[in-house]
């Protein structure tokens, strides 16, 4: 099997990233029991990916119900807007970090992959240019 081009490696990695994030989020939602009606669980999906021709500039899109962020931060309808936090009763809602921790770590992994892949790709381009006879001949002149 032929080795993948750096562009194809990047394309496959970011495509897998999108689907993997959805799997991770759904696992976390189930593990942390952030399921009441199942709407948040069902709402998580990868919308798509756009990339330039060399896959050096990528936009990934995922979607989930907005109230999932409130679950992640442990806030919600029990505390009205403008209230400093003392609502006269014990806080019931607990923070269940299904989104933020895993997402941040995964984005950092994506960043590291791109840094490594693009670095190797760039080194290959420079090495090929330095080995090109016409380039060496122009340096000698």
N, C-alpha and C positions, 0 to 999 in steps of 0.2 A: 504494500500500500504506500502510495506517495505521501510525502510529508505535506502537511497543510501550509498554505501561505500564511504569513502573519495576519493579513487581512481576514482570511477565512477563520483563523484562530480567534480573532477578536469578535467576528460576527457570531460564531458559535457560543463564545463565552457570554456575550451580552444577551443572546437569546435564551440561553440556559439560566442566566441570572434572573430574568423576568419570571420564568416559570418556577424556579426554585424559591423565589421570595414568596410567591403565593402559597406554595407548600409549607414553607416555614411559618408564615402567618397563620395558616389554618391549623397547623399543629399547635402553635402557641395559644390560639383562641380556645381550642379544645382542652389543652392541658390546664390552662388557667381558669377554665369554666367561664369564659366571657360569652357564654351562649345562654340566651333566654329564649328568643324566638328563632334563632338561627340566621337572622337577617344579616348580621355582620359577617358571619362565616361565609354565607352565599355571595355576599357583595364583593369579596376580594377577588380581583381578576387582573390579569395583565392586559393592558389596553393595546400596547404595541411598542414598536421601536422604529426610530428613524436614524439613519446614519449617512454620513457622506461616503463617497466612493471608496476611500481607503479605510473606512471605519475608524477614523481618528477622532471624529466628533459624533457623539451618540446621544440621543435623547430617549430615555426609557419612561414608560408611563404605566402606572398601576392605579387601581381604583378600589376604594372601599367606602362604606357608609361613614359619613362625617362623625357620627357619634362614637365611632371606634377610637378616635383620638381622646375623647373625654374618658373613655374606659381606661385607656393607656395612662392618662394622668390622674385618674381617680377623682375627677370632678363631674359635675352634671347638674341635673334638675333640682337636687335637694338644696343647692345653694343659689339663691337668686342673685342676679347681677347687682353689683354695687355693694353687696354684703361683705364685710371684712372677714367673714369666716365663722363668726359666732351666730349660729342659727337657733340657739336655744335648745338644741337636742344633740345627741351623739351623732357623729357622722357615720353613716352606714356604708357608703360607697368606699371601696378600697381600690388602691392603684393596682392594676393588672397590666404589666408591661408586655403586651403581646406584639407591639409594633416597634417602638423606638430603639430598644437595645439591639435587637436582631437586625433591624434595617441599617442602623449606623455601622455595625460591624461588617455587614455585607457590602455596603458602599465602600468601606475602607479596603476590603478584599478586592473589589472591582478596581479601585484606584491603583492598588499594588500590581494587579495583573496588567493593567494598561501601561504602567510605568515600566515594568519588565519587558513586556511584549514590544512596545514602541522603542524602547532602548535597544533591544536586540535587533529590531528591524532597521533602526538608524545605523547601528554599527555595521550591519551587513551592507547597507547602501554606501557608506563611507569606504569600507574595505574594498568593495567592488570598484568604486571610482578610483581608488589608489592603485588597484591592480590593472586598471584599463591601460593598455599600451599607449593610446592616443593621449591620455592624461599625463603619463610619465614622459612621453616625448615632448609635450608642451612645457614641462618643467625643465627639461634639459636645455631647451632653446634659450 
